[in-house]
Amino acid sequence: MEAYPTELTAAATFDAKRAVLSKRDMFRPLAVQRTEGLAGALSSKKVRAETPLLVLERGGAALTLLTSQMIFHHVAQGEWNGTPFLATF
C-alpha cells in the first residue's frame, strides 16, 4: 500500500487558475458576537431538536452553529473561550 504524504506544499494543493478572486466579498461572514448554550436554546424553542447543526470541538468545549446560517454566510468568525476562531462551510 502506498503511503500518503504527511505534508503538502501550498503549490501542490492550490491551483491559481481555478481561483475566483474579486475585490468585494461574495458572502458576508457571520460575525459571532455572543453565544448561548444549546440546552437553553432548545428548551426556549429558539432551536428545534430537528434543526441541522454544525458542531465544532476544541479543547473539550463545543461550539454549535446553525447549518442554515452557514449555508448563507459560508464563514463564521468570532471569539470562542477567549481565542479567535474561523469556521467555513
Secondary structure, DSSP 8 states (H G I E B T S, - for coil): -----S---HHHH--GGG----SS-SS--EEE-----HHHHHHTTSS-TT--EEEEEETTEEEEEEHHHHHHHSEEEEEETTEEEEEE-
